[in-house]
Amino acid sequence: MTAPESSGTGGGGGAGAGVILLSGMAGLVSGAFSMALGEYASVETQNNQVRAEVAVERAELRAHPRAEQQELGVDPTEQPSPWLAGISSFFCFAVGALFPLLPYLLGFDSLPAGLLVGGVGLVIAGAVVARFTTRPWWLNGLRQLMFGAIAAGATYLVGSLIGVSVAG
């Protein structure tokens, strides 16, 4: 799939729509894999720590049954799946990273449109997550938007400092 090239300055490095789309898709894929593998490793490590602690507690229960009852409250049968965590992280990241690329995929060469669509996606994601927490949807949506704005600002700043040169 190719995107229209332009002489406009779409991103922080002065790149056109084609470069933004290509680098955005590369970032989407690499970021999704990175998030998935990181989440898998995190959950698997956490589960290994719980298994190790359960083994220690079982040995202590055998040695001192009365003193060790009800100490941890850890149920070794209720551990999260690292596969589910990794796969869901992959898809959530990919969907989220796709939002700011939508205008470019539709043929527009507009950084403001990408920022607007990405911002709407962040607010929606924050609001959806709030349904599983005690936070109000609008507060969680604004928090997610703020985090996204910080990340986008840092990305834009790095692009501006480095610049882009594409030989054609």
PyMOL commands that place a pseudoatom at each C-alpha (Angstrom):
pseudoatom trace, name=CA, resn=MET, resi=1, chain=A, elem=C, hetatm=0, pos=[0.000, 0.000, 0.000]
pseudoatom trace, name=CA, resn=THR, resi=2, chain=A, elem=C, hetatm=0, pos=[1.425, 3.365, -0.881]
pseudoatom trace, name=CA, resn=ALA, resi=3, chain=A, elem=C, hetatm=0, pos=[0.412, 6.713, 0.446]
pseudoatom trace, name=CA, resn=PRO, resi=4, chain=A, elem=C, hetatm=0, pos=[0.552, 10.013, -1.383]
pseudoatom trace, name=CA, resn=GLU, resi=5, chain=A, elem=C, hetatm=0, pos=[3.799, 11.899, -0.950]
pseudoatom trace, name=CA, resn=SER, resi=6, chain=A, elem=C, hetatm=0, pos=[3.667, 15.597, -0.310]
pseudoatom trace, name=CA, resn=SER, resi=7, chain=A, elem=C, hetatm=0, pos=[6.057, 18.440, 0.102]
pseudoatom trace, name=CA, resn=GLY, resi=8, chain=A, elem=C, hetatm=0, pos=[4.276, 19.509, 3.286]
pseudoatom trace, name=CA, resn=THR, resi=9, chain=A, elem=C, hetatm=0, pos=[5.756, 19.192, 6.714]
pseudoatom trace, name=CA, resn=GLY, resi=10, chain=A, elem=C, hetatm=0, pos=[3.480, 16.616, 8.256]
pseudoatom trace, name=CA, resn=GLY, resi=11, chain=A, elem=C, hetatm=0, pos=[5.521, 15.493, 11.237]
pseudoatom trace, name=CA, resn=GLY, resi=12, chain=A, elem=C, hetatm=0, pos=[8.209, 16.718, 13.568]
pseudoatom trace, name=CA, resn=GLY, resi=13, chain=A, elem=C, hetatm=0, pos=[10.965, 15.667, 11.172]
pseudoatom trace, name=CA, resn=GLY, resi=14, chain=A, elem=C, hetatm=0, pos=[9.410, 17.424, 8.180]
pseudoatom trace, name=CA, resn=ALA, resi=15, chain=A, elem=C, hetatm=0, pos=[8.333, 14.152, 6.554]
pseudoatom trace, name=CA, resn=GLY, resi=16, chain=A, elem=C, hetatm=0, pos=[5.473, 13.791, 4.113]
pseudoatom trace, name=CA, resn=ALA, resi=17, chain=A, elem=C, hetatm=0, pos=[2.472, 11.510, 4.406]
pseudoatom trace, name=CA, resn=GLY, resi=18, chain=A, elem=C, hetatm=0, pos=[4.213, 8.479, 2.898]
pseudoatom trace, name=CA, resn=VAL, resi=19, chain=A, elem=C, hetatm=0, pos=[7.076, 8.564, 5.373]
pseudoatom trace, name=CA, resn=ILE, resi=20, chain=A, elem=C, hetatm=0, pos=[4.713, 9.200, 8.274]
pseudoatom trace, name=CA, resn=LEU, resi=21, chain=A, elem=C, hetatm=0, pos=[2.522, 6.277, 7.230]
pseudoatom trace, name=CA, resn=LEU, resi=22, chain=A, elem=C, hetatm=0, pos=[5.490, 3.938, 6.731]
pseudoatom trace, name=CA, resn=SER, resi=23, chain=A, elem=C, hetatm=0, pos=[7.141, 4.849, 10.016]
pseudoatom trace, name=CA, resn=GLY, resi=24, chain=A, elem=C, hetatm=0, pos=[3.778, 4.787, 11.792]
pseudoatom trace, name=CA, resn=MET, resi=25, chain=A, elem=C, hetatm=0, pos=[3.001, 1.272, 10.570]
pseudoatom trace, name=CA, resn=ALA, resi=26, chain=A, elem=C, hetatm=0, pos=[6.526, 0.120, 11.467]
pseudoatom trace, name=CA, resn=GLY, resi=27, chain=A, elem=C, hetatm=0, pos=[6.057, 1.616, 14.936]
pseudoatom trace, name=CA, resn=LEU, resi=28, chain=A, elem=C, hetatm=0, pos=[2.655, -0.028, 15.244]
pseudoatom trace, name=CA, resn=VAL, resi=29, chain=A, elem=C, hetatm=0, pos=[4.007, -3.503, 14.460]
pseudoatom trace, name=CA, resn=SER, resi=30, chain=A, elem=C, hetatm=0, pos=[7.202, -3.220, 16.489]
pseudoatom trace, name=CA, resn=GLY, resi=31, chain=A, elem=C, hetatm=0, pos=[5.420, -1.564, 19.409]
pseudoatom trace, name=CA, resn=ALA, resi=32, chain=A, elem=C, hetatm=0, pos=[2.656, -4.176, 19.450]
pseudoatom trace, name=CA, resn=PHE, resi=33, chain=A, elem=C, hetatm=0, pos=[5.198, -7.010, 19.542]
pseudoatom trace, name=CA, resn=SER, resi=34, chain=A, elem=C, hetatm=0, pos=[7.222, -5.210, 22.196]
pseudoatom trace, name=CA, resn=MET, resi=35, chain=A, elem=C, hetatm=0, pos=[4.156, -4.633, 24.366]
pseudoatom trace, name=CA, resn=ALA, resi=36, chain=A, elem=C, hetatm=0, pos=[2.981, -8.231, 23.930]
pseudoatom trace, name=CA, resn=LEU, resi=37, chain=A, elem=C, hetatm=0, pos=[6.342, -9.747, 24.805]
pseudoatom trace, name=CA, resn=GLY, resi=38, chain=A, elem=C, hetatm=0, pos=[6.826, -7.373, 27.725]
pseudoatom trace, name=CA, resn=GLU, resi=39, chain=A, elem=C, hetatm=0, pos=[3.382, -8.145, 29.115]
pseudoatom trace, name=CA, resn=TYR, resi=40, chain=A, elem=C, hetatm=0, pos=[3.932, -11.886, 28.688]
pseudoatom trace, name=CA, resn=ALA, resi=41, chain=A, elem=C, hetatm=0, pos=[7.302, -11.692, 30.470]
pseudoatom trace, name=CA, resn=SER, resi=42, chain=A, elem=C, hetatm=0, pos=[5.850, -9.546, 33.247]
pseudoatom trace, name=CA, resn=VAL, resi=43, chain=A, elem=C, hetatm=0, pos=[2.914, -11.857, 33.975]
pseudoatom trace, name=CA, resn=GLU, resi=44, chain=A, elem=C, hetatm=0, pos=[5.052, -14.991, 33.681]
pseudoatom trace, name=CA, resn=THR, resi=45, chain=A, elem=C, hetatm=0, pos=[7.605, -13.523, 36.106]
pseudoatom trace, name=CA, resn=GLN, resi=46, chain=A, elem=C, hetatm=0, pos=[4.843, -12.559, 38.523]
pseudoatom trace, name=CA, resn=ASN, resi=47, chain=A, elem=C, hetatm=0, pos=[3.392, -16.072, 38.311]
pseudoatom trace, name=CA, resn=ASN, resi=48, chain=A, elem=C, hetatm=0, pos=[6.840, -17.601, 38.918]
pseudoatom trace, name=CA, resn=GLN, resi=49, chain=A, elem=C, hetatm=0, pos=[7.268, -15.416, 41.991]
pseudoatom trace, name=CA, resn=VAL, resi=50, chain=A, elem=C, hetatm=0, pos=[3.880, -16.539, 43.321]
pseudoatom trace, name=CA, resn=ARG, resi=51, chain=A, elem=C, hetatm=0, pos=[4.779, -20.198, 42.690]
pseudoatom trace, name=CA, resn=ALA, resi=52, chain=A, elem=C, hetatm=0, pos=[8.101, -19.744, 44.540]
pseudoatom trace, name=CA, resn=GLU, resi=53, chain=A, elem=C, hetatm=0, pos=[6.407, -18.046, 47.478]
pseudoatom trace, name=CA, resn=VAL, resi=54, chain=A, elem=C, hetatm=0, pos=[3.725, -20.761, 47.609]
pseudoatom trace, name=CA, resn=ALA, resi=55, chain=A, elem=C, hetatm=0, pos=[6.464, -23.409, 47.733]
pseudoatom trace, name=CA, resn=VAL, resi=56, chain=A, elem=C, hetatm=0, pos=[8.133, -21.588, 50.652]
pseudoatom trace, name=CA, resn=GLU, resi=57, chain=A, elem=C, hetatm=0, pos=[4.824, -21.223, 52.473]
pseudoatom trace, name=CA, resn=ARG, resi=58, chain=A, elem=C, hetatm=0, pos=[3.943, -24.904, 51.973]
pseudoatom trace, name=CA, resn=ALA, resi=59, chain=A, elem=C, hetatm=0, pos=[7.266, -25.907, 53.537]
pseudoatom trace, name=CA, resn=GLU, resi=60, chain=A, elem=C, hetatm=0, pos=[6.671, -23.528, 56.443]
pseudoatom trace, name=CA, resn=LEU, resi=61, chain=A, elem=C, hetatm=0, pos=[3.115, -24.838, 56.867]
pseudoatom trace, name=CA, resn=ARG, resi=62, chain=A, elem=C, hetatm=0, pos=[4.494, -28.347, 57.224]
pseudoatom trace, name=CA, resn=ALA, resi=63, chain=A, elem=C, hetatm=0, pos=[7.012, -27.174, 59.818]
pseudoatom trace, name=CA, resn=HIS, resi=64, chain=A, elem=C, hetatm=0, pos=[4.782, -24.702, 61.729]
pseudoatom trace, name=CA, resn=PRO, resi=65, chain=A, elem=C, hetatm=0, pos=[1.140, -25.286, 60.782]
pseudoatom trace, name=CA, resn=ARG, resi=66, chain=A, elem=C, hetatm=0, pos=[-0.500, -23.036, 63.382]
pseudoatom trace, name=CA, resn=ALA, resi=67, chain=A, elem=C, hetatm=0, pos=[1.815, -20.061, 62.931]
pseudoatom trace, name=CA, resn=GLU, resi=68, chain=A, elem=C, hetatm=0, pos=[1.544, -20.079, 59.125]
pseudoatom trace, name=CA, resn=GLN, resi=69, chain=A, elem=C, hetatm=0, pos=[-2.236, -20.366, 58.600]
pseudoatom trace, name=CA, resn=GLN, resi=70, chain=A, elem=C, hetatm=0, pos=[-3.842, -17.551, 56.554]
pseudoatom trace, name=CA, resn=GLU, resi=71, chain=A, elem=C, hetatm=0, pos=[-0.580, -15.613, 56.246]
pseudoatom trace, name=CA, resn=LEU, resi=72, chain=A, elem=C, hetatm=0, pos=[-0.492, -14.773, 52.530]
pseudoatom trace, name=CA, resn=GLY, resi=73, chain=A, elem=C, hetatm=0, pos=[-3.928, -15.353, 51.114]
pseudoatom trace, name=CA, resn=VAL, resi=74, chain=A, elem=C, hetatm=0, pos=[-2.387, -16.373, 47.762]
pseudoatom trace, name=CA, resn=ASP, resi=75, chain=A, elem=C, hetatm=0, pos=[-4.337, -18.825, 45.657]
pseudoatom trace, name=CA, resn=PRO, resi=76, chain=A, elem=C, hetatm=0, pos=[-1.921, -20.542, 43.250]
pseudoatom trace, name=CA, resn=THR, resi=77, chain=A, elem=C, hetatm=0, pos=[-4.825, -21.681, 41.055]
pseudoatom trace, name=CA, resn=GLU, resi=78, chain=A, elem=C, hetatm=0, pos=[-5.921, -18.088, 40.313]
pseudoatom trace, name=CA, resn=GLN, resi=79, chain=A, elem=C, hetatm=0, pos=[-2.992, -16.726, 38.349]
pseudoatom trace, name=CA, resn=PRO, resi=80, chain=A, elem=C, hetatm=0, pos=[-3.348, -14.626, 35.206]
pseudoatom trace, name=CA, resn=SER, resi=81, chain=A, elem=C, hetatm=0, pos=[-2.460, -16.151, 31.848]
pseudoatom trace, name=CA, resn=PRO, resi=82, chain=A, elem=C, hetatm=0, pos=[0.710, -14.661, 30.327]
pseudoatom trace, name=CA, resn=TRP, resi=83, chain=A, elem=C, hetatm=0, pos=[-0.554, -15.711, 26.878]
pseudoatom trace, name=CA, resn=LEU, resi=84, chain=A, elem=C, hetatm=0, pos=[-3.844, -13.847, 27.320]
pseudoatom trace, name=CA, resn=ALA, resi=85, chain=A, elem=C, hetatm=0, pos=[-2.010, -10.807, 28.696]
pseudoatom trace, name=CA, resn=GLY, resi=86, chain=A, elem=C, hetatm=0, pos=[0.464, -10.792, 25.792]
pseudoatom trace, name=CA, resn=ILE, resi=87, chain=A, elem=C, hetatm=0, pos=[-2.130, -11.287, 23.067]
pseudoatom trace, name=CA, resn=SER, resi=88, chain=A, elem=C, hetatm=0, pos=[-4.511, -8.676, 24.470]
pseudoatom trace, name=CA, resn=SER, resi=89, chain=A, elem=C, hetatm=0, pos=[-1.640, -6.202, 24.871]
pseudoatom trace, name=CA, resn=PHE, resi=90, chain=A, elem=C, hetatm=0, pos=[-0.606, -6.799, 21.236]
pseudoatom trace, name=CA, resn=PHE, resi=91, chain=A, elem=C, hetatm=0, pos=[-4.072, -6.084, 19.879]
pseudoatom trace, name=CA, resn=CYS, resi=92, chain=A, elem=C, hetatm=0, pos=[-4.808, -3.159, 22.199]
pseudoatom trace, name=CA, resn=PHE, resi=93, chain=A, elem=C, hetatm=0, pos=[-1.544, -1.475, 21.225]
pseudoatom trace, name=CA, resn=ALA, resi=94, chain=A, elem=C, hetatm=0, pos=[-2.112, -2.131, 17.515]
pseudoatom trace, name=CA, resn=VAL, resi=95, chain=A, elem=C, hetatm=0, pos=[-5.652, -0.721, 17.571]
pseudoatom trace, name=CA, resn=GLY, resi=96, chain=A, elem=C, hetatm=0, pos=[-4.532, 2.320, 19.558]
pseudoatom trace, name=CA, resn=ALA, resi=97, chain=A, elem=C, hetatm=0, pos=[-1.592, 2.975, 17.234]
pseudoatom trace, name=CA, resn=LEU, resi=98, chain=A, elem=C, hetatm=0, pos=[-3.866, 2.699, 14.208]
pseudoatom trace, name=CA, resn=PHE, resi=99, chain=A, elem=C, hetatm=0, pos=[-6.078, 5.654, 15.227]
pseudoatom trace, name=CA, resn=PRO, resi=100, chain=A, elem=C, hetatm=0, pos=[-3.634, 8.494, 14.420]
pseudoatom trace, name=CA, resn=LEU, resi=101, chain=A, elem=C, hetatm=0, pos=[-2.716, 6.759, 11.144]
pseudoatom trace, name=CA, resn=LEU, resi=102, chain=A, elem=C, hetatm=0, pos=[-6.324, 6.601, 9.897]
pseudoatom trace, name=CA, resn=PRO, resi=103, chain=A, elem=C, hetatm=0, pos=[-6.274, 9.978, 8.119]
pseudoatom trace, name=CA, resn=TYR, resi=104, chain=A, elem=C, hetatm=0, pos=[-3.054, 8.999, 6.321]
pseudoatom trace, name=CA, resn=LEU, resi=105, chain=A, elem=C, hetatm=0, pos=[-4.498, 5.608, 5.368]
pseudoatom trace, name=CA, resn=LEU, resi=106, chain=A, elem=C, hetatm=0, pos=[-7.479, 7.460, 3.907]
pseudoatom trace, name=CA, resn=GLY, resi=107, chain=A, elem=C, hetatm=0, pos=[-5.183, 9.649, 1.792]
pseudoatom trace, name=CA, resn=PHE, resi=108, chain=A, elem=C, hetatm=0, pos=[-5.038, 12.816, 3.894]
pseudoatom trace, name=CA, resn=ASP, resi=109, chain=A, elem=C, hetatm=0, pos=[-1.727, 14.538, 4.581]
pseudoatom trace, name=CA, resn=SER, resi=110, chain=A, elem=C, hetatm=0, pos=[-2.728, 16.239, 7.809]
pseudoatom trace, name=CA, resn=LEU, resi=111, chain=A, elem=C, hetatm=0, pos=[-0.914, 16.097, 11.120]
pseudoatom trace, name=CA, resn=PRO, resi=112, chain=A, elem=C, hetatm=0, pos=[-3.778, 17.933, 12.899]
pseudoatom trace, name=CA, resn=ALA, resi=113, chain=A, elem=C, hetatm=0, pos=[-6.251, 15.308, 11.614]
pseudoatom trace, name=CA, resn=GLY, resi=114, chain=A, elem=C, hetatm=0, pos=[-3.989, 12.510, 12.866]
pseudoatom trace, name=CA, resn=LEU, resi=115, chain=A, elem=C, hetatm=0, pos=[-3.669, 14.191, 16.244]
pseudoatom trace, name=CA, resn=LEU, resi=116, chain=A, elem=C, hetatm=0, pos=[-7.427, 14.748, 16.484]
pseudoatom trace, name=CA, resn=VAL, resi=117, chain=A, elem=C, hetatm=0, pos=[-8.332, 11.158, 15.571]
pseudoatom trace, name=CA, resn=GLY, resi=118, chain=A, elem=C, hetatm=0, pos=[-5.606, 9.839, 17.876]
pseudoatom trace, name=CA, resn=GLY, resi=119, chain=A, elem=C, hetatm=0, pos=[-6.854, 12.051, 20.704]
pseudoatom trace, name=CA, resn=VAL, resi=120, chain=A, elem=C, hetatm=0, pos=[-10.424, 10.844, 20.266]
pseudoatom trace, name=CA, resn=GLY, resi=121, chain=A, elem=C, hetatm=0, pos=[-9.142, 7.261, 20.354]
pseudoatom trace, name=CA, resn=LEU, resi=122, chain=A, elem=C, hetatm=0, pos=[-7.250, 7.938, 23.584]
pseudoatom trace, name=CA, resn=VAL, resi=123, chain=A, elem=C, hetatm=0, pos=[-10.307, 9.457, 25.291]
pseudoatom trace, name=CA, resn=ILE, resi=124, chain=A, elem=C, hetatm=0, pos=[-12.456, 6.507, 24.185]
pseudoatom trace, name=CA, resn=ALA, resi=125, chain=A, elem=C, hetatm=0, pos=[-9.854, 4.009, 25.436]
pseudoatom trace, name=CA, resn=GLY, resi=126, chain=A, elem=C, hetatm=0, pos=[-9.629, 5.763, 28.793]
pseudoatom trace, name=CA, resn=ALA, resi=127, chain=A, elem=C, hetatm=0, pos=[-13.407, 5.882, 29.118]
pseudoatom trace, name=CA, resn=VAL, resi=128, chain=A, elem=C, hetatm=0, pos=[-13.737, 2.159, 28.329]
pseudoatom trace, name=CA, resn=VAL, resi=129, chain=A, elem=C, hetatm=0, pos=[-11.065, 1.231, 30.897]
pseudoatom trace, name=CA, resn=ALA, resi=130, chain=A, elem=C, hetatm=0, pos=[-12.849, 3.363, 33.512]
pseudoatom trace, name=CA, resn=ARG, resi=131, chain=A, elem=C, hetatm=0, pos=[-15.797, 0.965, 33.408]
pseudoatom trace, name=CA, resn=PHE, resi=132, chain=A, elem=C, hetatm=0, pos=[-13.568, -1.571, 35.206]
pseudoatom trace, name=CA, resn=THR, resi=133, chain=A, elem=C, hetatm=0, pos=[-12.313, 0.897, 37.827]
pseudoatom trace, name=CA, resn=THR, resi=134, chain=A, elem=C, hetatm=0, pos=[-13.750, 3.386, 40.308]
pseudoatom trace, name=CA, resn=ARG, resi=135, chain=A, elem=C, hetatm=0, pos=[-12.715, 6.444, 38.269]
pseudoatom trace, name=CA, resn=PRO, resi=136, chain=A, elem=C, hetatm=0, pos=[-15.258, 8.517, 36.319]
pseudoatom trace, name=CA, resn=TRP, resi=137, chain=A, elem=C, hetatm=0, pos=[-15.095, 7.882, 32.546]
pseudoatom trace, name=CA, resn=TRP, resi=138, chain=A, elem=C, hetatm=0, pos=[-14.277, 11.501, 31.709]
pseudoatom trace, name=CA, resn=LEU, resi=139, chain=A, elem=C, hetatm=0, pos=[-11.419, 11.667, 34.214]
pseudoatom trace, name=CA, resn=ASN, resi=140, chain=A, elem=C, hetatm=0, pos=[-9.888, 8.456, 32.925]
pseudoatom trace, name=CA, resn=GLY, resi=141, chain=A, elem=C, hetatm=0, pos=[-10.381, 9.653, 29.341]
pseudoatom trace, name=CA, resn=LEU, resi=142, chain=A, elem=C, hetatm=0, pos=[-8.621, 12.946, 30.070]
pseudoatom trace, name=CA, resn=ARG, resi=143, chain=A, elem=C, hetatm=0, pos=[-5.797, 11.142, 31.873]
pseudoatom trace, name=CA, resn=GLN, resi=144, chain=A, elem=C, hetatm=0, pos=[-5.278, 8.868, 28.867]
pseudoatom trace, name=CA, resn=LEU, resi=145, chain=A, elem=C, hetatm=0, pos=[-5.350, 11.911, 26.560]
pseudoatom trace, name=CA, resn=MET, resi=146, chain=A, elem=C, hetatm=0, pos=[-2.721, 13.634, 28.724]
pseudoatom trace, name=CA, resn=PHE, resi=147, chain=A, elem=C, hetatm=0, pos=[-0.457, 10.573, 28.639]
pseudoatom trace, name=CA, resn=GLY, resi=148, chain=A, elem=C, hetatm=0, pos=[-0.876, 10.387, 24.865]
pseudoatom trace, name=CA, resn=ALA, resi=149, chain=A, elem=C, hetatm=0, pos=[-0.133, 14.106, 24.490]
pseudoatom trace, name=CA, resn=ILE, resi=150, chain=A, elem=C, hetatm=0, pos=[3.097, 13.696, 26.462]
pseudoatom trace, name=CA, resn=ALA, resi=151, chain=A, elem=C, hetatm=0, pos=[4.147, 10.734, 24.300]
pseudoatom trace, name=CA, resn=ALA, resi=152, chain=A, elem=C, hetatm=0, pos=[3.202, 12.512, 21.059]
pseudoatom trace, name=CA, resn=GLY, resi=153, chain=A, elem=C, hetatm=0, pos=[4.990, 15.672, 22.158]
pseudoatom trace, name=CA, resn=ALA, resi=154, chain=A, elem=C, hetatm=0, pos=[8.143, 13.719, 22.963]
pseudoatom trace, name=CA, resn=THR, resi=155, chain=A, elem=C, hetatm=0, pos=[7.954, 11.919, 19.608]
pseudoatom trace, name=CA, resn=TYR, resi=156, chain=A, elem=C, hetatm=0, pos=[7.453, 15.210, 17.751]
pseudoatom trace, name=CA, resn=LEU, resi=157, chain=A, elem=C, hetatm=0, pos=[10.368, 16.794, 19.611]
pseudoatom trace, name=CA, resn=VAL, resi=158, chain=A, elem=C, hetatm=0, pos=[12.701, 13.903, 18.770]
pseudoatom trace, name=CA, resn=GLY, resi=159, chain=A, elem=C, hetatm=0, pos=[11.601, 14.066, 15.125]
pseudoatom trace, name=CA, resn=SER, resi=160, chain=A, elem=C, hetatm=0, pos=[12.245, 17.816, 15.052]
pseudoatom trace, name=CA, resn=LEU, resi=161, chain=A, elem=C, hetatm=0, pos=[15.689, 17.428, 16.587]
pseudoatom trace, name=CA, resn=ILE, resi=162, chain=A, elem=C, hetatm=0, pos=[16.734, 14.574, 14.297]
pseudoatom trace, name=CA, resn=GLY, resi=163, chain=A, elem=C, hetatm=0, pos=[14.984, 15.618, 11.092]
pseudoatom trace, name=CA, resn=VAL, resi=164, chain=A, elem=C, hetatm=0, pos=[14.259, 13.412, 8.105]
pseudoatom trace, name=CA, resn=SER, resi=165, chain=A, elem=C, hetatm=0, pos=[16.049, 13.185, 4.811]
pseudoatom trace, name=CA, resn=VAL, resi=166, chain=A, elem=C, hetatm=0, pos=[14.563, 10.989, 2.105]
pseudoatom trace, name=CA, resn=ALA, resi=167, chain=A, elem=C, hetatm=0, pos=[16.504, 10.636, -1.126]
pseudoatom trace, name=CA, resn=GLY, resi=168, chain=A, elem=C, hetatm=0, pos=[14.154, 10.403, -4.023]
for i in range(1, 168): cmd.bond("trace and resi %d" % i, "trace and resi %d" % (i + 1))
show_as sticks, trace
zoom trace
